[in-house]
Amino acid sequence: MENKFEHIEDVIAKYLAGEATAEEEALITDWRTERPENENEFKQYGTLFEAGDSLRYVIPVGTEAAW
């Protein structure tokens, strides 16, 4: 039997990016409430996601010039 949380990192990424389905959002809610450690891990993913998003603008890339 497959663990329903086996690929939870992928679902978390979709959730944080605003791309999760209603079913995936429910899965995240179940996982977060299953154990306190999961909620802490979710918060860490959120922090990393926000930090990564801010790095997007550090190095501007001219795609036309690159071609």
PyMOL commands that set and color helices and strands:
alter all, ss='L'
color gray80, all
select helices_A, chain A and resi 8-16+22-34+36-55+63-66
alter helices_A, ss='H'
color red, helices_A
deselect
rebuild
show_as cartoon
